[in-house]
Amino acid sequence: MDLTEKKLAGEQVFNGGFIKVQRDSVSLPDGSTAWREYIRHPGAVAVLALSDDGKLLLERQFRYPLARTFLEIPAGKIDPQEAPLATARRELLEETGYRAANWFYLGKAYPCIGYSDEVIHYYLATALTAGERQLDEGEFLEVLTVPLAEVMTMTLDGRICDSKSLVGLHWLAAWQRGELRCEAL
């Protein structure tokens, strides 16, 4: 069965500094039509920064849409014409002050397939060296180093609950068990 929906017409209904909202008329597999509204996103990266002593860098940051503070792995949006690996290196340095000698590509995931075209590229960063953070204007976050075993417990008891971090930690655990082959960069 062909499940493809075909775009008939569309318009951008919002153009913000970060996201755009699109509204399209589509033809459904049975020939009827429907509307699809979705967010156009520039893409993002997420970094699992693992120290030599088995600690993971986490960030504590307030997230306005949900009006609460979250614990998450470092991440950020891809700038125009920026390669995902360059974004990962930049975001790790800006947000945490750390650099990594070793980088591995873990894969990509689509966090909100029902209403966004966002893709997140995941990287493992090892052989870390601490430095000075370079936060963006208006960016406020706290950096923590947490033993990986405790981080995994935090995913089960709800202290870490954003999908980006959960996916990344799942892949990190698979990598540590030898079940996920990573591309060394």
N, C-alpha and C positions, 0 to 999 in steps of 0.2 A: 504494500500500500504506500503510495506517495503521500507523505504528510507535509510537503512543502507548501508554504504560504507565499504568494507572489505579490510584490508591491505593485499597486495600481497608481497611487499618487501619494505625495507626502509633503509635509512642511515642518520647518523648525518652529516650534511654538515658544521656545525660551532659549536665549543665548547668554549664559552667565560667564563669569571669569574662569570657572573651573569645569562646569558641565553644561551640556546642551540637552534640550528635551525635544524629541521628534514625535510627530503624530502622523502615522501612515494609514492609508486605506489599503487593505489586502484582500486578495482572492483566496478563499479557503479551499481545501481539497475537494469539498463537495460542490464548489462553484459559487457558494454564497460569499458575501463580503463582510468584513469586520474592521474595526479600528484597532491599531496597535500603538500604544504610547510607550516610549522608552527613553532612557537616558543614554546619551552618547558620552563616553568617558575616555580620557586620553590613555588609559592604561596605567598600571602601577607595578611596583616591585615590593617584595617582602624579603627580609634578611634574617636568617637564623645564624646569629653570631655566637659561635661556641668557643669558649676559652680552652686553653690547654689543660686546665684543671677541672673541666667538665661543667662549667657554669655557662648559662645562657644569658645574653643581654636582653632585658625586657624594658619596656617603657610604660610609665604610668602617665596617662593623658586624659584630660576631660574631653568628652565627645558631645558637642552641643545638641545634635539631633535627638540623642537619648538622655540628655541632661544628667550625665553621670561620668565618673572616671572609670577607665578601663586599663587593665594590664594587657599589653600586646607586644608582638615582636616589631622591630623597626620596619618602617615601610614608607612609601611615598609615591607620588604620581610621576609619571614619565613626562619630561618636558618635550616640546616639539623638536623633532630631529635628533633626539637623544636615544642612544641604544640602551636597552634595559640594564645591561651590566654596568654601564656608566652611571645610570640612575642609582643602582644598588650601592655602588661605591660612594657616590655623593651623599646619599641619604644616610648611610651608616656613619660617615664622618660628621655630617651636619648635626644629626640628632644625638649621637652618642659620643663623638670625639674619637672613635676607634677606627683604625685601618686594619685591613686583613691582608696577609701575604698569600693566602690560598682561597680561591673562589671555586665553587662548584654549582652548576645549574641543576636544580632539582626538578623543575617542570613548571607548568602553568595551570591555573585554575580560573574558572569563571564564577565569581561569587554570587551574582544576582541575575541569573539567566532569564528570569521572567520579566524583568523591566530595565535591564542595562546590558550594554555590550562590553562592560569592563572585563579586562583580563589582568590577572596578577601573575607576574613571573617570580618564582621563588629561587633564592640563592642560599647556599650554605657558605659562611665565611669562617675561616679558621686561622690560626697563628695570628692572633689579635695583638695590636699594640695600641695602648691608650694615648690619647692626645686631648686637644681642646675642642669642645663642641662649637659648632657654627650655626646655631639655630636661626631659622628664618624670622623675620620681623613678625611679631604677634604669635609666635610658636612657644608654647610653654609645656615642658614635660620633664619628668624625673626618670633617670636611668638607674636600673637595678641590675645586679648580677645575682642570679639565683641558680643553685645547683639543679642540674637537669632533672634529677629524680623528683625534686619538689615541684618543678615546673609541670611535669606530667601529672602529678597529683592535683595541681591547680586546675588542670583541664577537666578533671573528673568531679571536682567539688564546686565548680562554677566560678572560681576566681579569675580564670581565663576563659572567656566565652565568645570572643569574636571569631567569625568563621575564618578570616585570614590567618590568624594565629593557630587555630585548631588544625587547619589543613597543613600548614607548614610544619607543625610539631608531629603530625602523623607521618609526613614524609621524612623528617629527621629521624624518627624512631625506626622507620623502615630502612633508611640508609645505615643506621648503626647496626641493625641486624643483618646487613649484607643483602637485603631484599630489593634495594633500589640502587640501580647503577646511575651514577651522576657523571655528567660531563665536566671534567676539570678544565678550568679556563685560565 
